[in-house]
Amino acid sequence: MNYTIDTDKCTYCGLCAEDCPSAVITIEKSSETAVIESSGCIECSHCGMICPAGAVLADGLPLQDYPEAVSTYCPDGDKAAMFEHLINSKRSVRNYKPDLPSEKELESIIFSGRITATASNSRQVKAVVLKLEEVKNLSRVISKVAIKVVKLGLNPVGLRVLKIVGLGRYARKELLENYYRRITDTLNGTTDAFFFNAPVVVILTYPDTTNGKRFGRTDCALAAENMMLAAHARGIGSCMIGFAEAALFSKKLRKKAGVTPDRKIGLVFTLGYQKPKYYRYPRRDDWEV
């Protein structure tokens, strides 16, 4: 899917560039130019969803606007329509306010995961909840692992390796240099390259046993999806952080995240009040059914 900007509608506010996780949008207000570099685009639709002017097009077409109000979209309290809107409007948030959700809100979100149906009726998922300074400390731990990977990618040979192993969309010098700067700033304590300054990080774990290895990751994924939807219903944003799971590959590193040696990480996600306001649903390629 090809994303472009209609410069006749664009106000050059820069919100799309600020929210782009791949940093592939260039906005020049002075010269009235706005460009999305398609080779690095991951087609997440955030640029189109956040644009107040509706200037972003996907394959030449605008994204579908949210209804003016959920009550308008869901006449007579149509629960199915309300739930569909909740699912379709849930986004991966990468820009948070510093405010910490209340203990009551966090308890309700955790409860939604705890009662989620599981594979083979197992009850093996547990949650580690990190807050504020604990989140920053873990981000620095991950940064020490990530900077080694980025340095490899900045090497011509390493760049080819990234492409060979299927990470070609990250194998762009400009993108890797941007990652390197953000990771360095994270190590210096001036930003958070991995958790986006979210006040809360949830780590779902499962036992390092035969049965755990069979269903553990599935159970964590099921619980996490329900928890993030429950958070979204309360106006709390979230984002799955795949690299955090990958970076905490050893027991020693997992221990620094509060995970005991007998457990493995199934999924990591952030929680917090989001800064961006989204106006539309994303666009996705059709499934073949």
Buried (B, 14 or more C-beta within 10 A) or exposed (E): EEBBBBEEEBEBBEBBBBBBEBBBBEBEEEEEEBBBBEEBBEBBBBBBBBBEBBBBBBEEEBBEEBEEEBEEBBEEEBEEBBEEBBEEBBBBBBBBEEEBBEEEBBEBBBEBBBEBEBBEEBEBBBBBBBBEEBBBEBBBBBBEBBBEBBEBBBEEEBBEBBBEEEEEBBBBEEBBEBBBEBBBBBBEEEBBBBBBBBBBBBBBBBBBEEEBEBBBBBBBBBBBBBBBBBBBBBEBBBBBBEBBBBBBEEBEBBEBBEBEEEBBBBBBBBBBBBBBEBBBBBBEEEEEE
